[in-house]
Structures are given as structure tokens and as C-alpha cells.
Amino acid sequence: MTDRALLHQRCPTLERTLPFLRLGDAPTPVRELTGTTRTDLWCKDEAGYGSGGWGGNKVRKLEWLLPELRRRKARTVLTVGATGTNWGLAAALYARELGIDTVLALIDQPEDDHVREQLRRLRLSGATLHFTHSKPLTIAAAPWLFLRHARGLRLPYYLPAGGSAPIGVLGYVEAGLELAEQVAAGDLPEPRHIVVPVGSGGTAAGLALGCALAGLRSRVLAVVVNDTLPLAASDLTRLAGRTATILRKRGAALDIPPLRLASTRDHLGPGYGHPTSEATAAADVAEATGLHLDPVYTAKAFAAALKTDLDGPVLFMNTYGPR
Ligand SMILES: *Cc1c(COP(=O)(O)O)cnc(C)c1O
């Protein structure tokens, strides 16, 4: 593992102001996916990223969020997710390694084997779980949750769903810079389109920003799988803008071209966590190419990668990381 982030190599002044904690082996592998209905389809596989008991896209966000928590001397993190939350699980496992406790407020999602298995993992993670069922009930419970988990006068540090705080978004800025290096090294052609699932937006926003910083011309297609948050292209661009502001405020002199980013809700189905037949079929196609996808995020995005009329090369980001 290299401890220096590509972002630090690019903007050395950030090294002091934006600490980074390497949690996985970079670069993540890229390969061509053959045997599907689309030619010139590639994958960047984030599944194996991470050293703890869980991989996938949330680990890259934690590489920037955890040092920030440490800098603020946080002892407890309070965050939210659905009952199958990959974010909550990753946060609990990696924060625990730093001696930081995690408290999760969990919102209901359609229960199936996938969600039950995730809940089992959550119960073993050491996190404190509160089943708050819905967004309004979670908001109503928030004051009680903060006080209940205060340590003396210190309230828990709050992180938004998916870890998509502007600092967490840096994880996928870094991944965009990493992808550009892989393109430059000839590991894959420059993608015309990058297809990525969107739950809280940080991954798509960060990638679009990272690609723009690196000078890639790739267009990010953000496949929305969550109907409970505003995730239009304008929302994602705003989130990327907040991350760019952090970089500037902490000392990076950056000239960022406009982001190339579009978002679609065409593959969401009835809502977050609701299976679609299209996604189930796409997951089977992926399985035959050696990719194990989840029904909530990656299968819906892979369906989009197969079915959307896009110029290639198309790069699919596999963000799912079970162990
Ligand atoms: C959280 C998650 C996403 C979505 O990433 P966001 O940054 O929240 O938009 C995609 N895939 C998987 C497997 C996830 O757990």
C-alpha cells in the first residue's frame, strides 16, 4: 500500500491540511467484460478495496473521513442508513479500528435475504443500532440520539447517509485520478462513459470531479437507485462543488473544467431496495463474467450499462464489496 494519496501528489499543500488514511490496495483492478450484449465494456472493480471485513466504495470515503474525525477528536459517530446499509457497516468496522464507536439510525427497506444477511453483519460489527423506521421518525429522534450517545459534553459527530459529506467525496476524486493513471498506462482505453450507481451521490460526484481534474473527457452516467434523496445532476454537481471548495480552502490552487455528468432514474423501479426484473437479469449476466453484484445498487447500474444507448468504451464501476 502506498500512503500518499494521488491528490497529495497533485496538490502537495493538501498533505498537511487534508489528512488521508490508506485502507485499501490501489489501484483497483480494471478489466474488459466479455460475453455481454455490449462490446467495449470495461469494469473497475472496487469490491476488493479495503483491509477490514468489508470492501467497496464506502472504504474510499472513510480514508478521508476517519482522519477528519480523529482531527476533531470524535469518539462516537452518528450516522443513518437503511437496514441493509453498506455504509453503516463499513463505517462501524473501520471506525472501530481507530477506537471510534458508531451509532446507526436505520430506516426500513424491503426485507429480503440480502437485507437479512446485512443486518446480521451489522449486529456483529459492534455498532449500536436504533431502528427508527422512516426518515421523519429519524429526524424526530435525532435530538434524543445525540443526547443518548453524548460522552460528557461531547455530542456524537454526525455523518450523512452514505458518507457523502464533501470530505468523503474526496475518496472518489482520488479514484478518478487513479483511473486517469490507468488510462495513461494503457490498462484500459479512455472511457467515453462511466456508469455508476447512486445512493447518496458522493461516488458519482467525486468521480466526475476527479475525472475533470485529471483531464479525462469521460462522461459519468449516475444511475439513481434511491428515491428518498435529491440526486439530479444539478444536486450531484453542487456536492462536487462543495468538495472543490474544501480543496481550495485547504490550499489547493485548482482550475476545474465543467463536470461531465448526467443522471437517470430509469432503472430505479418502484423505489430504493425494491428489486426489478431488469436488474435481476443484469446480475445474472454479470455473474457469468465473474462479477458478483447486489440487488440494491450495482445490479440496477449494470442494467443501465447494458441497456442505455451509449458510445463506448463504457466503464462500469463495481462498488459492491462483500467479504
Ligand atoms: C452506497 C453504495 C453505492 C452508492 O454510492 P453513493 O456514493 O452513496 O452514491 C453504490 N454501490 C454500493 C454497493 C453501495 O453500497
The ligand as a MOL file (V3000), in Angstrom:
LIG
                    3D

  0  0  0     0  0            999 V3000
M  V30 BEGIN CTAB
M  V30 COUNTS 15 15 0 0 0
M  V30 BEGIN ATOM
M  V30 1 C -23.5280 3.1740 -1.1760 0
M  V30 2 C -23.3720 2.3620 -2.3850 0
M  V30 3 C -23.4390 2.9370 -3.6620 0
M  V30 4 C -23.7730 4.3800 -3.8850 0
M  V30 5 O -22.7420 5.2530 -3.5890 0
M  V30 6 P -23.1040 6.7470 -3.1480 0
M  V30 7 O -21.8100 7.4010 -3.0380 0
M  V30 8 O -23.8460 6.6250 -1.8560 0
M  V30 9 O -23.9840 7.3250 -4.2000 0
M  V30 10 C -23.2240 2.1350 -4.7590 0
M  V30 11 N -22.9780 0.8240 -4.6150 0
M  V30 12 C -22.9360 0.2280 -3.4210 0
M  V30 13 C -22.6890 -1.2300 -3.3550 0
M  V30 14 C -23.1250 0.9760 -2.2630 0
M  V30 15 O -23.0780 0.3760 -1.0710 0
M  V30 END ATOM
M  V30 BEGIN BOND
M  V30 1 1 1 2
M  V30 2 1 2 3
M  V30 3 2 2 14
M  V30 4 1 3 4
M  V30 5 2 3 10
M  V30 6 1 4 5
M  V30 7 1 5 6
M  V30 8 2 6 7
M  V30 9 1 6 8
M  V30 10 1 6 9
M  V30 11 1 10 11
M  V30 12 2 11 12
M  V30 13 1 12 13
M  V30 14 1 12 14
M  V30 15 1 14 15
M  V30 END BOND
M  V30 END CTAB
M  END
